Every structure is written in C-alpha cells, then in structure tokens.
C-alpha cells in the first residue's frame, strides 16, 4: 500500500482522499487552513491524518490538490522535501472569470510549469485534472467507473500512479509524455465551459470525460 500525501483541503482533496482510502492507502492531508484540514480529516476517518503547511511530507505520492498558482507556490515552498517523490498535478489553468482561455503560455502546460518551479528531483505526473470532485468521490457516473488520464516523462512514476488509480476503482489511461498535459488541459477548458453554459443546464459539475469502447 502507498502512503499518500494530499496538499490541499478542498473538494478535490476530499474526493481524492476518499478514493485512496477505499483502496486502503493511508492518507496525509496538508493544508494552510488548520480548521478546514482538521474538519476534513475528521470526515475521512480511519486511515487519514492531517498536518499544517510546514509538516513533513510522509507520502511517496504527493497530490497537489490546489489551483494552478497555488500548486506552483507549493512546490517552491516544499523544495527539496519533494526529492524522489511522485508529484501529481491535478490543476486546470483555466481563466475562471470567463472560462474561455487558459492562463498558461502557448506551447506549455500547468504540469510543465510546475516542473520548472520544482527545485528537487521529483517526478511530476499529470492526472485527475479531467475529473470533477463529485463524480470522483463516488468513483463513477451512471455506473461507469471514471477514466483517469495520466501523462508523465517517468514511466515508473506513471506505473505507480496507475496502480493507485486502479486500486481506487478507476480506470487509468496512460496518454504519453508530460507534454500531453497540454491536450488534457485544453480538453478541460471546453468541458469546464460547458458546465457554466446557460445552454447546458443539465451539466452541474457532475459529468465525466470517459472513453467508451
């Protein structure tokens, strides 16, 4: 079983933690807001523990369950503490004011920007950015397990992330090197725009991006 560390205490942090605990992994929640972190740990129950922003990272797999800009700050803050860790970026650098553009420069991605801000020899993987919190927590939509698209330059890191994804009852799909994160984030610009579109009132952040045979 993997020791999992999740940086963040919001809805996605909770959803990922629920899936990891169901897979019998132990979970460490690290958050800036002590009260919010404690509340989440209490909700999660057995197998979960919490800590403040400066706590020692215990997990070999570290989920950055925070928005893109916060994810960059997190890898800078933890620095060498991330050495040898698999760091999973789940962010979508979407302009939330308009939902019509990405905030990253052309020819790059949030995941690749996080690599540039990571001083330690960590293995950055893009995953879970195509999952919304509500369906991720339940693990399926209309009885169909969620797909988790995984991009990264380390094959070993992707294997480890794929293993925890599969153990959580989800379907891992390796989409290739980390530069494929650009495509995953671009897809979610479209999908997130649909969630807020008045023309699609049936979409309420409870959808999922899946490949069907």
N, C-alpha and C positions, 0 to 999 in steps of 0.2 A: 504494500500500500504506500502511496505517496503522501508526504507531508505537503500540504498546500497552504500558501500564504496569499491572502487577498488584500490588496491595498485599496481601501475604499469601504464605505458603509451604506451605500445607496441601494437602489432596487436591483441593479445588475450584480452588485456584490452579494446581495442576498440570494439571488437566483443561482449564481454560480456555486455559492456555498451549499445550497440545498442539493444541487446535483452531485457535488463532490461528496457530501456526507452520505447520500444514498448509495454511493459507490464505495462507502466505508473508508474513505480517506479522512484523515484528520485535517482540520481547517483552522488557520490562524487569521483573524481579522485585524488589520491595522488601519486606524483611521485618525484623522485630526480631531474630529468631534468625539470626545470621550463618552459623552452621554449617549450619542447615537450608536457608537460602537458597542457599548455595554448592552443597549437595548437589542441590537441585532444578535449578539452572542446569546442572550437570554432566549430569544425567539428560536434560534437554531438548536439550542440544547446540547445534548451529549455529543462530544467529538469536536466542539468548537471552543476556541479561546480567543481572547482579544488583547490588544495592546495599543499603546499610543504610537504616534508617528516615529518616534525615535527608538522603538523597541527592536530587538534583534530579530532579523528575518530567519524563521525556522524552516520554511518550506524550500524544497528543491525546485518547485514550480511556483512562480510568482505571477499572479494575475493583477494587471493594472486596471482595476475596475473603476476608473475615473475618466473624466473627459480628457481629450487630447492634450490641452495645455497643462492640465494637472499631471498627466502621465509624464510629460517631459520634465516637469519640476520634481516628480517623484524619483525618476532615475538619476537626476542630478543630486538630489538630497541623499539617497542611499549609496550612491557612488560604488566604492569597492565592495560593499556588502552584497552586491549583486553578482560578484565574480563566480563563475561556474554555474549560475542559476539559469533556468529556462524562464524567460520573461515573456509573458503573453500580453500583447496589446490588443484590447477589445474595442478601441475607440473608433469613432467615425467623425472625421474633422469637417462636419457639415455646418454651414452658417445657419444657426438655429433661428435667426431673425427672419430669414427669407426662405430657407430650405431650397435654394436654387443654385448654390455653388459650394465647392469645397474650399477650405481655408488653407490648404497646403499648396505650395507652388506646383506648377505643371512638371511632370516628369519625376514626381516623388510621391510618397505616401506618409501617413502618420507613423506607421511602423518604421519606415526608413529614417524618418526624422528622429524617432526615439533612439534608434541605433546611434545616430550622430551625437546624441546627448548623453549616451551611456559611456562612462569612463572605464568601467570594468569589462572584463572578458565574459560578458553574458551572452546567452543565445536567445535572440529576440524572435518570437513567433507571432504571426497574426492569426487570431482565431476568435470566434464568438461575436465578431462585430456584426454578423448577419442575423443574430438572434436578439429578439426583444425580451425584456425581463419576464413578462407574464407567461408567455409560452415556454420560455426556458425553464422557469421554475417548475412548471408542470411536466416538461420533458417532451410534449407532443402537441400537435394541433390536429383536431378531428381524428385522433387515434394514430396519427402518423408521427413517428419519432423525428425530432429535429435533426437536420443536417448541420454539421459544423465544418465550415471550410477553413482549411489550415494552410498557411503559407510560411515558408522559412528557408533559410540557407543551410541550416544544420539538419541533416537527415535524422540524426539521433534525437535531437530536440523535438522534431515533429513526431517521431515514433512515441516519445513519452507523452506528448500532449494527446496524440491519437488514442493512446491506451486509457488515459483518464476520461476522455470523451466517451469511448465505447463502454467503459465500466459504469458511466453515469446514465446509460440507456440511450445515448445519442449516436448518430452515425458520423464518424469522422471522414472527411474527404480531403485528401492532400491535393492542393491545386498547384504546387510547384514552389519556386523560389520566392523570397520575400518581396520581390518587385511585383508579384501578383497581388499584393495588398492594395496596389493602386486600383486594380479592377474590382476587388471586393468592396473597397470604399466608394468607388464610383457607382456600383450597383446599389449601395445603400443610400446614396444621395437620391436616387429615383424612388426607392422603396419608402424612405422616410418622408419624402414629399407626398406620396400617396396617402400616408397616414393622416396628414393635416389638410388634405384637399377637400373642399366642401362638396366636390363631385363624387367622392367615395366615402359616404358616411358610414358604410359598414366596416371600414378599416379603423381600428381603435387601438393600435399598437399591440394587437393580439394576433398578428399574422406571422408567417414564417416563410423564409426563402428555402425551398427544397427542390431537389432534382428527383423527378419521378421516372421510372423505367418505361 
